Amino acid sequence: MILTSKERYEWACRYYAAWLGIPPEEFSHARGVKLYANPARAQKISVIAKPLPFYAIRMEDALLMACVPQWESRLRAQVAGRDIPGAMEALETLFGDQLRKGLSHWLGQLNEAIDTTEAAALTQEDFPAYLEFMQAAHDRQEEEFLRRGLPEYFRGLAEQRKCFGVWRDGKLASVADGPEQPYLPEVITDPGIVTLPEYRGRGYASAVCAALLRRQLDAGMVPIWSCAADNAASVALARKLGFQPFCRRYNVRGEVDSFDITKP
């Protein structure tokens, strides 16, 4: 069953509440600057194989932050009494270049005007072409992809029809997939998209993404779109597909002991 736009927005709120470790109701109604101690922030996140000891969501009128318990007192002292811009300035000072910045979007209405006739779901038989595509896209050797479990990863995508591609000149030119997410994986999907440099600017990325999104919407999934804050091309593609801004994201990655923020 395809969910309504309102339902997709509510699921996006639940998803980011799960990242923070707070109830969805708290996420939806919080205002101002809030800090939550969350022991789960010390655990590795499957999709990046590293912990995120600090994670924050900035909405229009709220800055919601979660951190490992041992950082709570220092962070609370840094942001106490500050408004959202002031708290952000404190975070920039505390973490410096280690503070990663991203954008998230939610899908209001898929742009049905996008032509998806050239996009096709990839099958198990397409793995050799997929492997060749990944090597070309990331400039890595076959052995590295095999060592990282790419065959198993692709098998799961193909079985669930979560990988679409556009073929050109006998090879894959653009591929979009929907890997499993660390929270609410039965509902939330965050598409990934790669187009080889020589095929960019031809509309292939929007075609494969729209085909994938249609499949996921039909399956009752809730697509979100995440990208780095400075990735203008990704933001433009998201807006073309029908995504709308949801929040700004901030995090630091790495083992807790690799950071020294507990000292004054």
NORMO-V389248 format. One record per pair of residues at least 6 apart in sequence whose C-alpha atoms are under 6 Angstrom apart, sorted by the first residue. I is the first residue (numbers start at 1). GAP is how many residues later the second one is. Records with the same first field share a line. If there is no record, write none. Layout:
BEGIN
I->GAP / GAP
END
This chain:
BEGIN
1->219
2->215 / 216 / 218
5->103
8->214
14->10
17->7 / 10
20->46
31->30 / 31
32->30
33->29 / 30
34->30
35->30 / 31
36->30
37->29 / 30 / 31 / 32
38->29 / 30
39->29
41->11 / 12 / 27
42->9 / 11
43->8
44->6 / 7
45->6
50->204
51->202 / 203
52->200 / 201
53->14 / 15
54->12 / 13 / 197 / 198
55->10 / 11 / 195 / 196
56->8 / 9 / 193 / 194
57->6 / 7 / 191 / 192
58->189 / 190
59->188
74->188
79->8
98->154
99->152 / 153
100->150 / 151 / 152
101->128 / 148 / 149
102->125 / 126 / 127 / 146 / 147
103->123 / 124 / 126 / 145 / 146
104->121 / 122 / 142 / 143
105->119 / 120 / 138 / 139 / 140 / 141
106->118 / 137 / 138 / 140
107->135 / 136
108->135
109->133
110->131 / 132
111->130 / 131
116->91 / 95
118->48
119->46 / 47 / 89
120->44 / 45
121->42 / 43
122->36 / 41 / 42
123->35
137->59
157->6
162->15 / 16
163->13 / 14
164->11 / 12 / 44
165->9 / 10 / 43
166->6 / 7 / 8
167->6
173->22 / 23
174->20 / 21
175->18 / 19
176->16 / 17 / 32 / 33
177->14 / 15
178->11 / 12 / 13
187->34 / 35
188->33 / 34 / 35
189->34
190->33 / 34 / 35
END
